[in-house]
């Protein structure tokens, strides 16, 4: 899947800046972010990976993610028509191996209670993902 390939490069790049990442995290009912990143100072970034013009234009939920992060980014490949993306969001150009922050997203700090909730959701998501890799049968409820 093209979006997952972009996500891999994004996660690698953010790791080089001290962030830890999880993919396909649900911060609230009806929302699923492609990449959520937790920074070394507790900052939370959301990155939505778009593989085509159609993929971007069919995303009607992206503004709902703004309330769930300190910074919001799009990740696209080098051939994506970036003029479609809102100027008030961040931009990463990515491939399956790395990414580059082309435009830093403006900061909109989360409220402390929401940051605490999201950090907990992030930790649970990451722990469950690790558990399912280490013991797939337990993740399926077989043991």
Sine and cosine of phi, psi and omega as CSV:
sin_phi,cos_phi,sin_psi,cos_psi,sin_omega,cos_omega
0.00,0.00,0.78,-0.62,-0.04,-1.00
-0.85,0.52,-0.64,0.77,0.01,-1.00
-0.90,0.44,-0.60,0.80,0.02,-1.00
-0.94,0.34,-0.55,0.84,0.06,-1.00
-0.91,0.41,-0.69,0.72,0.07,-1.00
-0.88,0.48,-0.68,0.73,-0.02,-1.00
-0.86,0.51,-0.63,0.77,0.01,-1.00
-0.87,0.48,-0.73,0.69,0.03,-1.00
-0.89,0.45,-0.64,0.77,0.04,-1.00
-0.88,0.48,-0.74,0.68,-0.03,-1.00
-0.89,0.46,-0.65,0.76,0.05,-1.00
-0.88,0.47,-0.70,0.71,-0.02,-1.00
-0.91,0.42,-0.72,0.70,-0.02,-1.00
-0.90,0.43,-0.57,0.82,0.06,-1.00
-0.87,0.49,-0.57,0.82,0.01,-1.00
-0.93,0.37,-0.25,0.97,0.06,-1.00
-0.97,-0.25,0.22,0.98,0.07,-1.00
1.00,0.03,0.15,0.99,0.03,-1.00
-1.00,0.03,0.48,-0.88,0.23,-0.97
-0.94,-0.33,0.51,-0.86,-0.13,-0.99
-0.72,-0.70,0.43,-0.90,0.21,-0.98
-0.71,-0.70,0.50,-0.87,0.01,-1.00
-0.96,-0.28,0.47,-0.88,0.08,-1.00
0.81,0.58,0.80,0.59,0.02,-1.00
-1.00,-0.06,0.64,-0.77,0.03,-1.00
-0.97,-0.24,0.98,-0.22,0.00,-1.00
-0.98,0.22,-0.41,0.91,-0.02,-1.00
-0.31,-0.95,0.31,-0.95,-0.01,-1.00
-0.81,0.59,0.71,-0.70,0.05,-1.00
0.99,0.10,-0.03,1.00,0.00,-1.00
-0.86,-0.52,0.60,-0.80,0.11,-0.99
-0.53,-0.85,0.93,-0.36,-0.02,-1.00
-1.00,0.03,0.55,-0.83,0.00,-1.00
-0.92,0.38,-0.76,0.65,0.02,-1.00
-0.67,-0.74,0.78,-0.63,0.19,-0.98
-0.90,-0.43,0.72,-0.69,-0.05,-1.00
-0.85,-0.52,0.69,-0.73,0.04,-1.00
-0.92,-0.39,0.87,-0.49,-0.10,-1.00
-1.00,0.04,0.16,-0.99,-0.05,-1.00
-0.90,0.44,-0.34,0.94,0.04,-1.00
-0.96,-0.28,0.24,0.97,0.03,-1.00
1.00,0.04,0.08,1.00,0.01,-1.00
-0.94,0.34,0.52,-0.86,-0.04,-1.00
-0.85,-0.52,0.84,-0.54,0.04,-1.00
-0.90,-0.44,0.56,-0.83,0.12,-0.99
-0.89,-0.46,0.71,-0.71,0.04,-1.00
-0.81,-0.59,0.84,-0.54,0.09,-1.00
-0.98,-0.20,0.80,-0.61,-0.06,-1.00
-0.99,-0.15,0.84,-0.54,-0.02,-1.00
-0.86,-0.51,0.83,-0.56,-0.10,-0.99
-0.99,-0.10,-0.17,0.99,-0.02,-1.00
-0.31,-0.95,0.20,-0.98,0.08,-1.00
-0.86,0.52,-0.70,0.72,-0.01,-1.00
-0.89,0.45,-0.67,0.74,0.03,-1.00
-0.86,0.52,-0.71,0.70,0.02,-1.00
-0.91,0.41,-0.74,0.68,-0.08,-1.00
-0.93,0.38,-0.37,0.93,0.02,-1.00
-1.00,0.03,-0.05,1.00,-0.01,-1.00
-1.00,0.02,0.99,-0.17,-0.01,-1.00
-1.00,-0.09,-0.03,1.00,-0.12,-0.99
-0.97,-0.26,-0.08,1.00,-0.19,-0.98
-0.86,0.51,-0.56,0.83,-0.02,-1.00
-0.92,0.39,-0.39,0.92,0.08,-1.00
-0.92,0.38,-0.32,0.95,0.01,-1.00
-0.99,0.17,-0.32,0.95,-0.09,-1.00
-0.88,0.48,-0.51,0.86,0.00,-1.00
-0.98,0.19,0.02,1.00,-0.10,-1.00
-0.87,-0.49,0.35,0.94,0.01,-1.00
-0.37,-0.93,0.30,-0.95,0.11,-0.99
-0.99,0.12,-0.51,0.86,0.04,-1.00
-0.60,-0.80,0.62,-0.78,-0.02,-1.00
-0.86,-0.50,0.75,-0.66,-0.04,-1.00
-0.78,-0.63,0.43,-0.90,0.26,-0.97
-0.97,-0.25,0.58,-0.81,0.16,-0.99
-0.85,-0.52,0.81,-0.59,-0.03,-1.00
-0.66,-0.75,0.25,-0.97,0.06,-1.00
-1.00,0.07,0.10,-1.00,-0.11,-0.99
-0.92,0.39,-0.28,0.96,-0.01,-1.00
-1.00,-0.08,-0.05,1.00,-0.04,-1.00
-0.94,0.34,0.65,-0.76,0.05,-1.00
-0.97,0.26,1.00,0.03,-0.13,-0.99
-0.90,0.43,-0.29,0.96,0.04,-1.00
-0.90,0.43,-0.27,0.96,0.05,-1.00
-0.96,0.27,-0.42,0.91,-0.12,-0.99
-0.99,0.16,0.67,-0.75,0.00,-1.00
-0.87,0.50,0.69,-0.72,-0.01,-1.00
-0.90,0.43,-0.42,0.91,-0.07,-1.00
-1.00,0.07,0.30,0.96,0.06,-1.00
-0.82,-0.57,0.29,-0.96,0.03,-1.00
-0.99,0.16,0.26,-0.97,-0.04,-1.00
-0.62,-0.79,0.78,-0.63,0.15,-0.99
-0.87,-0.48,0.67,-0.74,0.18,-0.98
-0.98,-0.18,0.82,-0.58,-0.16,-0.99
-0.71,-0.71,0.32,-0.95,0.24,-0.97
-0.64,-0.77,-0.21,-0.98,-0.07,-1.00
-0.96,0.29,-0.10,0.99,-0.10,-0.99
-0.91,-0.41,-0.41,0.91,-0.05,-1.00
-0.21,-0.98,-0.05,-1.00,0.05,-1.00
-0.47,-0.88,0.20,-0.98,0.07,-1.00
-0.66,-0.75,0.73,-0.69,0.08,-1.00
-0.98,0.20,0.93,-0.36,-0.01,-1.00
-1.00,0.00,-0.59,0.81,0.02,-1.00
-0.65,-0.76,0.88,-0.48,0.03,-1.00
-0.94,0.33,0.71,-0.71,0.04,-1.00
-0.95,0.31,0.57,-0.82,0.10,-0.99
-0.92,0.40,0.50,-0.86,-0.01,-1.00
-1.00,0.01,0.72,-0.70,0.12,-0.99
-0.69,-0.72,1.00,-0.06,-0.16,-0.99
-0.89,0.46,0.70,-0.71,0.07,-1.00
-0.95,0.32,0.48,-0.88,0.14,-0.99
-0.92,0.39,0.50,-0.87,-0.08,-1.00
-0.84,0.54,-0.67,0.74,-0.02,-1.00
-0.91,0.43,-0.65,0.76,0.02,-1.00
-0.93,0.36,-0.63,0.77,0.03,-1.00
-0.88,0.48,-0.68,0.73,0.02,-1.00
-0.89,0.46,-0.71,0.70,0.01,-1.00
-0.88,0.48,-0.73,0.69,-0.03,-1.00
-0.91,0.42,-0.62,0.79,0.03,-1.00
-0.90,0.45,-0.64,0.76,0.05,-1.00
-0.91,0.42,-0.71,0.70,0.03,-1.00
-0.87,0.49,-0.68,0.73,0.03,-1.00
-0.86,0.51,-0.76,0.66,-0.04,-1.00
-0.89,0.46,-0.68,0.73,0.00,-1.00
-0.91,0.42,-0.70,0.72,0.02,-1.00
-0.86,0.51,-0.74,0.67,-0.02,-1.00
-0.90,0.44,-0.67,0.74,-0.01,-1.00
-0.91,0.41,-0.66,0.75,0.04,-1.00
-0.90,0.43,-0.64,0.76,0.03,-1.00
-0.88,0.47,-0.70,0.71,0.02,-1.00
-0.90,0.44,-0.69,0.72,0.01,-1.00
-0.85,0.52,-0.69,0.73,-0.03,-1.00
-0.92,0.39,-0.48,0.88,0.07,-1.00
-0.96,0.27,-0.64,0.77,-0.04,-1.00
-0.98,0.21,-0.52,0.85,-0.07,-1.00
-0.55,-0.83,0.98,0.21,-0.07,-1.00
-0.85,0.53,-0.55,0.84,0.00,-1.00
-0.92,0.40,-0.62,0.79,0.03,-1.00
-0.92,0.38,-0.60,0.80,0.01,-1.00
-0.90,0.44,-0.47,0.88,0.01,-1.00
-1.00,0.02,-0.03,1.00,0.02,-1.00
0.99,0.12,0.41,0.91,-0.04,-1.00
-0.99,-0.17,0.49,0.87,-0.06,-1.00
0.03,-1.00,0.00,0.00,0.00,0.00
